[in-house]
């Protein structure tokens, strides 16, 4: 049987505050002063936005260590994007010493708040046993949550587990469906996986999978 290789595709993107555009006059010095004052007083949104500015060097000198500290302050107050950002920094060793266990902890904090990118990354850690023991059933569940939210790498990863029967029973028809959905979303690995999976299921299963993939696309079409 064809084996589907799951690559470690870490999602690192997150919300970034957009700078003002057009004719609106903005006093960036005052804005930064507000961020710093509000963050120092414990405002988690200000702490997160200040972390983004230090991480990306927006109107301040880039400083990933300071970014990580502000993300941690916000994450400890339940800010989900901050928890996600902090987890990525721990996993990649940016601004902090690399620590998969802490990355996994902060991903877990972000997933319970319903953040799809974190759900996929957390599933990946569970799948590959990073930062703790592997848990294929839990990985499969989190992949599915993220996949239904439109995260293409999660769609491919879920298809791979379904095809291999890892974390639960083998389900070739739904594996093919998720490969088709991931392919349509631009996931490069999914096209080859879909072709291989198509040869392992019946014509009626292929038709059903294609129909379900079209339904998924219709339900998730952007207005």
N, CA, C and O of each residue as an XYZ file, in Angstrom:
892
protein
N       0.843     -1.196      0.000
C       0.000      0.000      0.000
C       0.878      1.245      0.000
O       1.912      1.289      0.667
N       0.459      2.246     -0.748
C       1.197      3.502     -0.820
C       1.251      4.169      0.546
O       0.228      4.288      1.221
N       2.449      4.607      0.962
C       2.613      5.318      2.226
C       2.605      6.811      1.976
O       3.202      7.292      1.012
N       1.941      7.528      2.828
C       1.864      8.973      2.683
C       2.738      9.608      3.742
O       2.516      9.421      4.938
N       3.728     10.354      3.304
C       4.705     10.942      4.221
C       4.192     12.285      4.699
O       3.857     13.153      3.893
N       4.133     12.454      5.999
C       3.672     13.703      6.589
C       4.857     14.596      6.879
O       5.661     14.297      7.762
N       4.972     15.669      6.159
C       6.047     16.624      6.396
C       5.692     17.576      7.520
O       4.517     17.869      7.741
N       6.682     18.053      8.222
C       6.458     18.983      9.330
C       6.310     20.388      8.777
O       7.301     21.085      8.563
N       5.078     20.800      8.548
C       4.797     22.129      7.995
C       4.272     22.992      9.127
O       3.075     22.987      9.413
N       5.144     23.716      9.758
C       4.777     24.535     10.906
C       4.164     25.839     10.433
O       4.754     26.541      9.611
N       2.993     26.168     10.939
C       2.361     27.441     10.609
C       2.862     28.500     11.576
O       2.754     28.349     12.793
N       3.410     29.574     11.022
C       3.966     30.614     11.891
C       3.228     31.936     11.762
O       3.498     32.867     12.521
N       2.305     32.035     10.820
C       1.616     33.317     10.603
C       0.600     33.569     11.704
O       0.063     32.636     12.302
N       0.351     34.818     11.955
C      -0.681     35.209     12.900
C      -1.082     36.636     12.587
O      -0.516     37.285     11.707
N      -2.060     37.104     13.321
C      -2.553     38.453     13.062
C      -1.469     39.490     13.312
O      -0.748     39.424     14.308
N      -1.364     40.439     12.408
C      -0.420     41.538     12.556
C      -1.188     42.846     12.452
O      -1.974     43.006     11.517
N      -0.999     43.777     13.358
C      -1.751     45.021     13.286
C      -1.388     45.795     12.042
O      -0.209     46.007     11.759
N      -2.395     46.220     11.292
C      -2.159     46.982     10.067
C      -1.861     48.430     10.415
O      -2.534     49.022     11.258
N      -0.848     49.001      9.765
C      -0.557     50.405      9.970
C      -1.583     51.250      9.246
O      -2.111     50.835      8.214
N      -1.872     52.430      9.772
C      -2.882     53.296      9.159
C      -2.465     53.703      7.759
O      -1.287     53.954      7.507
N      -3.431     53.771      6.843
C      -3.177     54.156      5.468
C      -4.110     55.296      5.099
O      -5.052     55.606      5.827
N      -3.834     55.918      3.955
C      -4.670     57.001      3.488
C      -4.270     58.327      4.094
O      -3.102     58.557      4.407
N      -5.251     59.197      4.256
C      -4.962     60.572      4.666
C      -5.049     60.786      6.170
O      -4.838     61.902      6.646
N      -5.357     59.737      6.925
C      -5.472     59.884      8.370
C      -4.099     60.151      8.966
O      -3.143     59.428      8.686
N      -4.003     61.187      9.783
C      -2.749     61.537     10.429
C      -2.609     60.751     11.728
O      -3.492     60.791     12.584
N      -1.509     60.046     11.868
C      -1.287     59.220     13.058
C       0.007     59.639     13.731
O       1.047     59.750     13.082
N      -0.060     59.868     15.013
C       1.128     60.177     15.800
C       1.670     58.857     16.326
O       1.231     58.372     17.369
N       2.641     58.264     15.591
C       3.143     56.956     15.972
C       3.868     56.985     17.309
O       3.871     55.991     18.036
N       4.476     58.106     17.636
C       5.132     58.207     18.935
C       4.123     58.075     20.061
O       4.364     57.389     21.054
N       2.973     58.751     19.891
C       1.920     58.655     20.894
C       1.349     57.244     20.936
O       1.024     56.728     22.006
N       1.227     56.616     19.746
C       0.701     55.253     19.694
C       1.599     54.308     20.474
O       1.118     53.508     21.276
N       2.909     54.399     20.240
C       3.838     53.539     20.948
C       3.811     53.817     22.447
O       3.937     52.903     23.262
N       3.644     55.097     22.801
C       3.561     55.451     24.214
C       2.341     54.788     24.849
O       2.405     54.300     25.977
N       1.219     54.777     24.104
C       0.010     54.130     24.634
C       0.249     52.637     24.797
O      -0.096     52.062     25.830
N       0.846     51.994     23.771
C       1.124     50.562     23.863
C       1.939     50.253     25.118
O       1.600     49.363     25.897
N       3.022     51.012     25.293
C       3.918     50.739     26.416
C       3.211     50.950     27.756
O       3.340     50.129     28.665
N       2.461     52.058     27.877
C       1.776     52.338     29.135
C       0.712     51.287     29.437
O       0.617     50.788     30.558
N      -0.097     50.954     28.407
C      -1.172     49.984     28.612
C      -0.605     48.595     28.893
O      -1.128     47.861     29.731
N       0.471     48.241     28.186
C       1.088     46.937     28.406
C       1.654     46.843     29.816
O       1.513     45.815     30.479
N       2.290     47.912     30.270
C       2.868     47.917     31.606
C       1.797     47.803     32.686
O       2.061     47.320     33.787
N       0.574     48.255     32.358
C      -0.535     48.172     33.304
C      -1.275     46.833     33.212
O      -2.245     46.598     33.932
N      -0.797     45.956     32.309
C      -1.373     44.613     32.247
C      -2.428     44.397     31.189
O      -3.133     43.388     31.226
N      -2.562     45.327     30.231
C      -3.534     45.144     29.153
C      -3.017     44.078     28.191
O      -1.998     44.303     27.539
N      -3.688     42.910     28.074
C      -3.147     41.820     27.248
C      -3.119     42.143     25.756
O      -2.230     41.674     25.045
N      -4.083     42.941     25.265
C      -4.075     43.313     23.843
C      -2.868     44.184     23.544
O      -2.183     43.976     22.543
N      -2.604     45.158     24.407
C      -1.443     46.019     24.221
C      -0.152     45.206     24.324
O       0.792     45.436     23.569
N      -0.113     44.268     25.246
C       1.075     43.422     25.395
C       1.318     42.609     24.124
O       2.453     42.498     23.660
N       0.246     42.041     23.563
C       0.376     41.266     22.323
C       0.849     42.148     21.176
O       1.777     41.779     20.457
N       0.222     43.313     20.995
C       0.582     44.193     19.888
C       2.006     44.733     20.038
O       2.712     44.930     19.048
N       2.410     44.965     21.255
C       3.785     45.390     21.492
C       4.742     44.245     21.141
O       5.812     44.473     20.577
N       4.354     43.034     21.474
C       5.164     41.877     21.094
C       5.317     41.766     19.588
O       6.408     41.488     19.090
N       4.219     41.981     18.856
C       4.274     41.934     17.387
C       5.244     42.984     16.861
O       6.034     42.707     15.958
N       5.187     44.179     17.420
C       6.074     45.253     16.950
C       7.541     44.903     17.196
O       8.383     45.125     16.325
N       7.851     44.366     18.353
C       9.239     43.990     18.622
C       9.666     42.781     17.789
O      10.819     42.698     17.367
N       8.762     41.859     17.554
C       9.112     40.684     16.753
C       9.420     41.066     15.309
O      10.351     40.531     14.707
N       8.641     41.989     14.757
C       8.773     42.334     13.348
C       9.547     43.628     13.099
O       9.813     43.979     11.949
N       9.908     44.334     14.166
C      10.638     45.592     13.990
C       9.778     46.687     13.414
O      10.239     47.453     12.568
N       8.527     46.781     13.857
C       7.602     47.804     13.363
C       7.699     49.043     14.252
O       7.166     49.071     15.362
N       8.388     50.062     13.744
C       8.557     51.351     14.435
C       9.423     51.233     15.686
O       9.550     52.191     16.447
N      10.014     50.070     15.897
C      10.968     49.861     16.987
C      12.082     48.970     16.446
O      11.929     48.333     15.404
N      13.197     48.930     17.160
C      14.264     48.021     16.769
C      13.817     46.582     17.032
O      13.306     46.275     18.109
N      14.009     45.713     16.059
C      13.589     44.321     16.197
C      14.293     43.679     17.382
O      15.513     43.775     17.523
N      13.503     43.017     18.238
C      14.052     42.389     19.437
C      13.152     41.212     19.791
O      12.142     41.390     20.472
N      13.507     40.011     19.334
C      12.644     38.854     19.536
C      12.571     38.429     20.994
O      11.561     37.869     21.421
N      13.612     38.682     21.759
C      13.574     38.336     23.183
C      12.518     39.184     23.904
O      11.757     38.668     24.723
N      12.477     40.486     23.594
C      11.463     41.350     24.209
C      10.074     40.976     23.705
O       9.099     41.016     24.455
N       9.996     40.613     22.426
C       8.715     40.168     21.876
C       8.195     38.963     22.655
O       7.021     38.909     23.022
N       9.076     38.002     22.900
C       8.671     36.796     23.618
C       8.187     37.127     25.024
O       7.231     36.527     25.517
N       8.851     38.084     25.666
C       8.425     38.450     27.021
C       7.029     39.059     27.004
O       6.208     38.740     27.863
N       6.748     39.930     26.039
C       5.417     40.539     25.961
C       4.367     39.509     25.576
O       3.253     39.536     26.101
N       4.706     38.596     24.661
C       3.769     37.534     24.305
C       3.431     36.685     25.529
O       2.276     36.313     25.736
N       4.454     36.381     26.342
C       4.221     35.560     27.526
C       3.275     36.274     28.490
O       2.355     35.660     29.030
N       3.503     37.568     28.704
C       2.633     38.323     29.609
C       1.186     38.277     29.129
O       0.266     38.093     29.926
N       0.989     38.447     27.815
C      -0.371     38.418     27.268
C      -0.953     37.012     27.314
O      -2.125     36.829     27.641
N      -0.126     36.016     26.984
C      -0.599     34.637     26.954
C      -1.033     34.170     28.342
O      -2.004     33.426     28.479
N      -0.320     34.606     29.353
C      -0.660     34.209     30.721
C      -2.009     34.772     31.148
O      -2.586     34.327     32.141
N      -2.519     35.764     30.389
C      -3.840     36.316     30.664
C      -4.888     35.766     29.690
O      -6.017     36.254     29.644
N      -4.505     34.749     28.917
C      -5.476     34.086     28.059
C      -5.574     34.610     26.652
O      -6.522     34.266     25.945
N      -4.620     35.445     26.199
C      -4.645     35.964     24.832
C      -4.191     34.862     23.880
O      -3.034     34.446     23.931
N      -5.089     34.380     23.008
C      -4.804     33.174     22.223
C      -3.741     33.388     21.159
O      -2.892     32.520     20.960
N      -3.767     34.545     20.457
C      -2.720     34.788     19.453
C      -1.355     34.895     20.098
O      -0.357     34.450     19.532
N      -1.308     35.490     21.293
C      -0.039     35.599     22.008
C       0.471     34.214     22.397
O       1.667     33.940     22.300
N      -0.433     33.343     22.835
C      -0.039     31.977     23.187
C       0.495     31.255     21.956
O       1.484     30.528     22.037
N      -0.159     31.457     20.823
C       0.295     30.839     19.574
C       1.671     31.352     19.173
O       2.563     30.569     18.844
N       1.839     32.677     19.202
C       3.121     33.277     18.837
C       4.239     32.780     19.758
O       5.335     32.457     19.301
N       3.949     32.723     21.051
C       4.957     32.282     22.015
C       5.325     30.815     21.767
O       6.493     30.439     21.861
N       4.327     29.997     21.452
C       4.585     28.588     21.158
C       5.503     28.440     19.954
O       6.434     27.635     19.973
N       5.243     29.219     18.903
C       6.088     29.171     17.703
C       7.519     29.574     18.045
O       8.471     28.955     17.571
N       7.670     30.604     18.861
C       9.006     31.063     19.228
C       9.764     29.991     20.009
O      10.962     29.800     19.806
N       9.057     29.291     20.906
C       9.706     28.203     21.631
C      10.055     27.055     20.696
O      11.112     26.440     20.840
N       9.181     26.757     19.739
C       9.448     25.633     18.850
C      10.602     25.922     17.897
O      11.352     25.017     17.534
N      10.745     27.184     17.491
C      11.803     27.548     16.555
C      13.047     28.097     17.245
O      14.077     28.294     16.602
N      12.957     28.347     18.560
C      14.098     28.912     19.271
C      14.372     30.346     18.882
O      15.529     30.737     18.725
N      13.335     31.131     18.727
C      13.476     32.535     18.354
C      13.151     33.420     19.553
O      12.013     33.454     20.020
N      14.154     34.130     20.043
C      13.961     35.015     21.187
C      13.981     34.295     22.515
O      14.044     34.928     23.569
N      13.927     32.974     22.474
C      13.979     32.122     23.662
C      14.761     30.863     23.288
O      14.960     30.575     22.108
N      15.196     30.128     24.288
C      15.834     28.842     24.017
C      14.782     27.876     23.483
O      13.656     27.836     23.978
N      15.156     27.104     22.475
C      14.199     26.162     21.906
C      13.750     25.169     22.975
O      14.566     24.606     23.705
N      12.425     24.967     23.052
C      11.879     24.088     24.075
C      10.548     23.538     23.558
O       9.525     24.219     23.632
N      10.560     22.310     23.037
C       9.340     21.731     22.471
C       8.265     21.509     23.525
O       7.074     21.602     23.227
N       8.678     21.214     24.758
C       7.688     20.987     25.812
C       6.905     22.263     26.107
O       5.685     22.225     26.264
N       7.616     23.402     26.181
C       6.923     24.668     26.406
C       6.113     25.072     25.171
O       5.033     25.649     25.298
N       6.629     24.771     23.984
C       5.862     25.051     22.769
C       4.544     24.289     22.811
O       3.481     24.841     22.526
N       4.630     23.034     23.164
C       3.417     22.198     23.227
C       2.441     22.729     24.271
O       1.228     22.716     24.063
N       2.976     23.192     25.387
C       2.118     23.741     26.439
C       1.355     24.968     25.940
O       0.154     25.098     26.177
N       2.061     25.868     25.246
C       1.399     27.097     24.796
C       0.485     26.866     23.605
O      -0.516     27.564     23.446
N       0.822     25.885     22.760
C      -0.130     25.507     21.711
C      -1.426     25.001     22.339
O      -2.521     25.342     21.890
N      -1.289     24.188     23.378
C      -2.474     23.651     24.044
C      -3.338     24.780     24.589
O      -4.566     24.715     24.534
N      -2.687     25.818     25.118
C      -3.428     26.975     25.610
C      -4.167     27.672     24.481
O      -5.304     28.111     24.655
N      -3.521     27.774     23.317
C      -4.136     28.454     22.179
C      -5.268     27.640     21.564
O      -6.269     28.213     21.134
N      -5.132     26.317     21.514
C      -6.159     25.508     20.858
C      -7.466     25.530     21.627
O      -8.540     25.506     21.026
N      -7.385     25.575     22.955
C      -8.613     25.589     23.740
C      -9.383     26.883     23.549
O     -10.566     26.958     23.884
N      -8.718     27.911     23.009
C      -9.390     29.172     22.716
C      -9.904     29.204     21.278
O     -10.497     30.194     20.851
N      -9.675     28.108     20.523
C     -10.227     28.013     19.182
C      -9.435     28.728     18.114
O     -10.010     29.466     17.314
N      -8.122     28.528     18.078
C      -7.257     29.185     17.096
C      -6.783     28.121     16.106
O      -5.941     27.299     16.471
N      -7.294     28.101     14.852
C      -7.036     26.996     13.920
C      -5.569     26.715     13.640
O      -5.174     25.550     13.604
N      -4.749     27.738     13.441
C      -3.327     27.497     13.167
C      -2.672     26.779     14.337
O      -1.832     25.900     14.143
N      -3.059     27.158     15.555
C      -2.518     26.490     16.740
C      -3.021     25.058     16.819
O      -2.286     24.166     17.244
N      -4.255     24.830     16.418
C      -4.818     23.478     16.445
C      -4.026     22.552     15.535
O      -3.752     21.407     15.894
N      -3.656     23.050     14.354
C      -2.850     22.233     13.453
C      -1.458     21.992     14.036
O      -0.998     20.851     14.075
N      -0.781     23.049     14.489
C       0.572     22.882     15.030
C       0.583     21.961     16.249
O       1.505     21.165     16.428
N      -0.446     22.075     17.080
C      -0.550     21.198     18.256
C      -0.750     19.757     17.806
O      -0.141     18.838     18.354
N      -1.610     19.563     16.805
C      -1.798     18.227     16.258
C      -0.509     17.649     15.721
O      -0.236     16.460     15.888
N       0.291     18.495     15.070
C       1.573     18.047     14.519
C       2.512     17.575     15.628
O       3.210     16.574     15.470
N       2.528     18.300     16.751
C       3.385     17.906     17.866
C       2.916     16.586     18.483
O       3.726     15.736     18.852
N       1.595     16.433     18.589
C       1.055     15.182     19.106
C       1.336     14.032     18.155
O       1.647     12.922     18.588
N       1.228     14.295     16.872
C       1.449     13.282     15.852
C       2.894     12.790     15.878
O       3.152     11.589     15.802
N       3.827     13.725     15.987
C       5.243     13.387     15.888
C       5.922     13.207     17.245
O       7.123     12.944     17.302
N       5.171     13.344     18.332
C       5.748     13.153     19.659
C       6.747     14.224     20.036
O       7.744     13.935     20.697
N       6.496     15.453     19.627
C       7.389     16.569     19.955
C       6.954     17.201     21.271
O       5.787     17.554     21.442
N       7.890     17.341     22.194
C       7.591     17.965     23.479
C       6.827     17.075     24.440
O       6.348     17.544     25.472
N       6.707     15.805     24.117
C       5.970     14.866     24.959
C       5.682     13.594     24.177
O       6.198     13.401     23.076
N       4.868     12.741     24.745
C       4.544     11.484     24.091
C       3.664     11.719     22.868
O       2.846     12.639     22.847
N       3.840     10.881     21.854
C       2.963     10.927     20.691
C       1.568     10.457     21.094
O       1.414      9.577     21.941
N       0.554     11.061     20.473
C      -0.838     10.696     20.738
C      -1.582     10.806     19.411
O      -2.156     11.848     19.094
N      -1.566      9.723     18.641
C      -2.153      9.748     17.299
C      -3.660     10.017     17.305
O      -4.135     10.778     16.462
N      -4.432      9.421     18.226
C      -5.864      9.737     18.225
C      -6.137     11.222     18.476
O      -6.992     11.820     17.822
N      -5.402     11.816     19.432
C      -5.591     13.241     19.707
C      -5.125     14.076     18.527
O      -5.765     15.069     18.181
N      -4.011     13.685     17.901
C      -3.522     14.397     16.722
C      -4.581     14.384     15.630
O      -4.841     15.405     14.994
N      -5.182     13.239     15.420
C      -6.217     13.111     14.392
C      -7.402     14.023     14.684
O      -7.954     14.642     13.775
N      -7.791     14.106     15.955
C      -8.910     14.977     16.327
C      -8.587     16.442     16.054
O      -9.411     17.173     15.505
N      -7.369     16.870     16.445
C      -7.024     18.279     16.250
C      -6.798     18.608     14.780
O      -7.117     19.711     14.334
N      -6.251     17.663     14.026
C      -6.144     17.869     12.580
C      -7.535     18.093     11.984
O      -7.731     18.972     11.145
N      -8.492     17.285     12.433
C      -9.846     17.411     11.876
C     -10.476     18.760     12.214
O     -11.134     19.378     11.377
N     -10.268     19.206     13.448
C     -10.800     20.517     13.848
C     -10.209     21.613     12.954
O     -10.937     22.449     12.418
N      -8.883     21.597     12.801
C      -8.223     22.611     11.969
C      -8.593     22.455     10.501
O      -8.758     23.447      9.791
N      -8.723     21.210     10.043
C      -9.066     20.958      8.640
C     -10.428     21.535      8.300
O     -10.598     22.135      7.239
N     -11.392     21.362      9.178
C     -12.726     21.881      8.914
C     -12.760     23.407      8.947
O     -13.683     24.027      8.419
N     -11.735     24.014      9.578
C     -11.614     25.474      9.596
C     -10.844     25.995      8.386
O     -10.636     27.201      8.253
N     -10.420     25.084      7.501
C      -9.781     25.511      6.259
C      -8.274     25.547      6.267
O      -7.680     26.139      5.366
N      -7.623     24.937      7.250
C      -6.164     24.916      7.315
C      -5.655     23.800      6.401
O      -5.784     22.618      6.721
N      -5.074     24.187      5.257
C      -4.701     23.208      4.232
C      -3.712     22.146      4.711
O      -3.921     20.968      4.422
N      -2.639     22.505      5.435
C      -1.730     21.454      5.926
C      -2.435     20.445      6.829
O      -2.091     19.263      6.826
N      -3.424     20.907      7.604
C      -4.186     19.999      8.454
C      -5.047     19.065      7.615
O      -5.225     17.898      7.963
N      -5.578     19.573      6.515
C      -6.390     18.745      5.617
C      -5.551     17.613      5.041
O      -5.995     16.466      4.989
N      -4.346     17.939      4.610
C      -3.457     16.894      4.091
C      -3.048     15.918      5.195
O      -3.058     14.704      4.988
N      -2.691     16.442      6.353
C      -2.238     15.594      7.459
C      -3.345     14.649      7.911
O      -3.088     13.482      8.207
N      -4.580     15.153      7.964
C      -5.706     14.309      8.342
C      -5.902     13.204      7.312
O      -6.128     12.049      7.672
N      -5.816     13.558      6.035
C      -5.937     12.554      4.992
C      -4.893     11.462      5.132
O      -5.183     10.283      4.930
N      -3.662     11.865      5.482
C      -2.582     10.891      5.621
C      -2.851      9.917      6.768
O      -2.614      8.717      6.629
N      -3.345     10.428      7.902
C      -3.648      9.533      9.028
C      -4.817      8.615      8.704
O      -4.806      7.440      9.072
N      -5.822      9.139      8.021
C      -6.956      8.314      7.630
C      -6.524      7.222      6.658
O      -6.990      6.086      6.747
N      -5.632      7.569      5.730
C      -5.155      6.595      4.750
C      -4.355      5.489      5.418
O      -4.454      4.324      5.033
N      -3.559      5.855      6.426
C      -2.703      4.873      7.094
C      -3.407      4.146      8.229
O      -2.904      3.144      8.737
N      -4.575      4.651      8.626
C      -5.268      4.055      9.758
C      -4.579      4.323     11.067
O      -4.599      3.468     11.953
N      -3.968      5.483     11.224
C      -3.291      5.859     12.466
C      -4.194      6.769     13.286
O      -4.786      7.710     12.759
N      -4.295      6.483     14.572
C      -5.157      7.264     15.455
C      -6.616      6.860     15.358
O      -7.479      7.515     15.944
N      -6.902      5.801     14.635
C      -8.270      5.332     14.453
C      -8.325      4.398     13.258
O      -7.296      4.007     12.707
N      -9.531      4.050     12.870
C      -9.685      3.128     11.754
C      -9.266      3.775     10.436
O      -9.352      4.991     10.263
N      -8.813      2.934      9.519
C      -8.489      3.400      8.172
C      -9.774      3.813      7.458
O     -10.801      3.145      7.579
N      -9.710      4.907      6.720
C     -10.894      5.411      6.004
C     -10.428      5.973      4.663
O     -10.281      7.187      4.521
N     -10.193      5.104      3.677
C      -9.633      5.551      2.397
C     -10.488      6.584      1.657
O      -9.958      7.519      1.056
N     -11.817      6.409      1.704
C     -12.676      7.334      0.973
C     -12.546      8.751      1.519
O     -12.391      9.697      0.746
N     -12.607      8.911      2.849
C     -12.472     10.247      3.437
C     -11.031     10.756      3.337
O     -10.812     11.965      3.269
N     -10.061      9.863      3.328
C      -8.679     10.286      3.094
C      -8.578     10.947      1.723
O      -7.983     12.015      1.582
N      -9.166     10.302      0.715
C      -9.162     10.855     -0.637
C      -9.883     12.199     -0.673
O      -9.431     13.139     -1.327
N     -11.005     12.282      0.034
C     -11.739     13.542      0.098
C     -10.870     14.670      0.639
O     -10.835     15.759      0.067
N     -10.160     14.406      1.755
C      -9.340     15.456      2.359
C      -8.137     15.802      1.480
O      -7.707     16.955      1.448
N      -7.595     14.819      0.774
C      -6.509     15.114     -0.155
C      -7.005     16.046     -1.268
O      -6.301     16.974     -1.665
N      -8.218     15.794     -1.767
C      -8.793     16.657     -2.807
C      -8.998     18.082     -2.285
O      -8.695     19.057     -2.973
N      -9.513     18.183     -1.073
C      -9.754     19.499     -0.471
C      -8.438     20.240     -0.260
O      -8.335     21.432     -0.552
N      -7.431     19.528      0.250
C      -6.121     20.142      0.467
C      -5.485     20.549     -0.857
O      -4.862     21.607     -0.953
N      -5.641     19.713     -1.869
C      -5.103     20.048     -3.193
C      -5.733     21.329     -3.718
O      -5.034     22.199     -4.239
N      -7.051     21.451     -3.583
C      -7.746     22.652     -4.049
C      -7.296     23.901     -3.293
O      -7.357     25.015     -3.812
N      -6.840     23.690     -2.052
C      -6.369     24.813     -1.233
C      -4.902     25.139     -1.496
O      -4.353     26.063     -0.896
N      -4.261     24.374     -2.400
C      -2.889     24.679     -2.772
C      -1.828     23.902     -2.027
O      -0.648     24.240     -2.119
N      -2.209     22.868     -1.290
C      -1.235     22.068     -0.564
C      -0.500     21.160     -1.557
O      -1.106     20.268     -2.151
N       0.806     21.389     -1.735
C       1.553     20.739     -2.805
C       1.565     19.213     -2.683
O       1.424     18.517     -3.689
N       1.729     18.689     -1.477
C       1.829     17.244     -1.294
C       0.528     16.524     -1.610
O       0.527     15.330     -1.910
N      -0.577     17.254     -1.541
C      -1.885     16.619     -1.633
C      -2.191     16.083     -3.026
O      -2.886     15.075     -3.153
N      -1.692     16.729     -4.065
C      -2.005     16.292     -5.426
C      -1.502     14.880     -5.677
O      -2.243     14.039     -6.187
N      -0.255     14.611     -5.327
C       0.310     13.278     -5.510
C      -0.407     12.258     -4.629
O      -0.669     11.133     -5.056
N      -0.724     12.659     -3.392
C      -1.419     11.754     -2.487
C      -2.804     11.408     -3.021
O      -3.244     10.262     -2.919
N      -3.494     12.400     -3.593
C      -4.827     12.153     -4.144
C      -4.762     11.174     -5.309
O      -5.597     10.277     -5.422
N      -3.765     11.350     -6.173
C      -3.629     10.427     -7.306
C      -3.368      9.005     -6.824
O      -3.947      8.053     -7.347
N      -2.502      8.861     -5.835
C      -2.194      7.533     -5.306
C      -3.414      6.918     -4.620
O      -3.683      5.727     -4.774
N      -4.147      7.732     -3.866
C      -5.309      7.229     -3.135
C      -6.427      6.834     -4.085
O      -7.167      5.888     -3.815
N      -6.554      7.547     -5.187
C      -7.618      7.258     -6.153
C      -7.510      5.839     -6.693
O      -8.519      5.213     -7.019
N      -6.284      5.337     -6.786
C      -6.087      3.989     -7.303
C      -6.362      2.901     -6.291
O      -6.328      1.717     -6.628
N      -6.638      3.290     -5.035
C      -6.836      2.309     -3.974
C      -8.294      2.197     -3.526
O      -8.609      1.424     -2.621
N      -9.176      2.962     -4.156
C     -10.588      2.912     -3.780
C     -11.434      2.679     -5.023
O     -10.952      2.796     -6.150
N     -12.681      2.352     -4.805
C     -13.565      2.033     -5.916
C     -14.050      3.296     -6.616
O     -13.914      4.400     -6.088
N     -14.614      3.127     -7.801
C     -15.146      4.260     -8.558
C     -16.254      4.969     -7.777
O     -16.331      6.198     -7.777
N     -17.110      4.190     -7.114
C     -18.198      4.810     -6.335
C     -17.648      5.596     -5.149
O     -18.188      6.644     -4.795
N     -16.579      5.097     -4.535
C     -15.949      5.837     -3.434
C     -15.315      7.123     -3.934
O     -15.386      8.157     -3.269
N     -14.692      7.059     -5.112
C     -14.109      8.281     -5.692
C     -15.194      9.315     -5.963
O     -15.015     10.500     -5.683
N     -16.309      8.866     -6.502
C     -17.412      9.793     -6.798
C     -17.954     10.416     -5.514
O     -18.214     11.618     -5.466
N     -18.124      9.600     -4.478
C     -18.637     10.123     -3.209
C     -17.663     11.127     -2.609
O     -18.079     12.175     -2.115
N     -16.375     10.818     -2.646
C     -15.360     11.716     -2.092
C     -15.347     13.044     -2.842
O     -15.249     14.106     -2.226
N     -15.444     12.987     -4.162
C     -15.451     14.209     -4.964
C     -16.688     15.050     -4.673
O     -16.617     16.277     -4.614
N     -17.820     14.379     -4.493
C     -19.049     15.088     -4.163
C     -18.924     15.780     -2.806
O     -19.323     16.935     -2.658
N     -18.373     15.080     -1.821
C     -18.193     15.669     -0.490
C     -17.193     16.819     -0.526
O     -17.363     17.813      0.180
N     -16.157     16.689     -1.340
C     -15.161     17.762     -1.457
C     -15.803     19.006     -2.066
O     -15.517     20.128     -1.648
N     -16.678     18.801     -3.064
C     -17.380     19.950     -3.662
C     -18.304     20.607     -2.648
O     -18.398     21.834     -2.594
N     -18.987     19.797     -1.843
C     -19.864     20.347     -0.813
C     -19.063     21.169      0.193
O     -19.488     22.250      0.601
N     -17.919     20.657      0.585
C     -17.054     21.389      1.521
C     -16.646     22.733      0.925
O     -16.664     23.754      1.611
N     -16.280     22.726     -0.355
C     -15.860     23.961     -1.023
C     -17.009     24.967     -1.067
O     -16.805     26.162     -0.856
N     -18.209     24.478     -1.342
C     -19.369     25.377     -1.405
C     -19.673     25.976     -0.046
O     -19.944     27.171      0.070
N     -19.627     25.139      0.985
C     -19.934     25.619      2.339
C     -18.897     26.606      2.848
O     -19.199     27.456      3.685
N     -17.675     26.491      2.343
C     -16.593     27.356      2.849
C     -16.186     28.418      1.845
O     -15.143     29.053      1.998
N     -17.000     28.615      0.824
C     -16.692     29.655     -0.174
C     -16.776     31.028      0.471
O     -17.729     31.343      1.185
N     -15.756     31.840      0.204
C     -15.743     33.200      0.755
C     -16.753     34.060      0.029
O     -16.821     34.015     -1.199
N     -17.551     34.851      0.758
C     -18.571     35.706      0.107
C     -17.917     36.778     -0.749
O     -18.613     37.583     -1.368
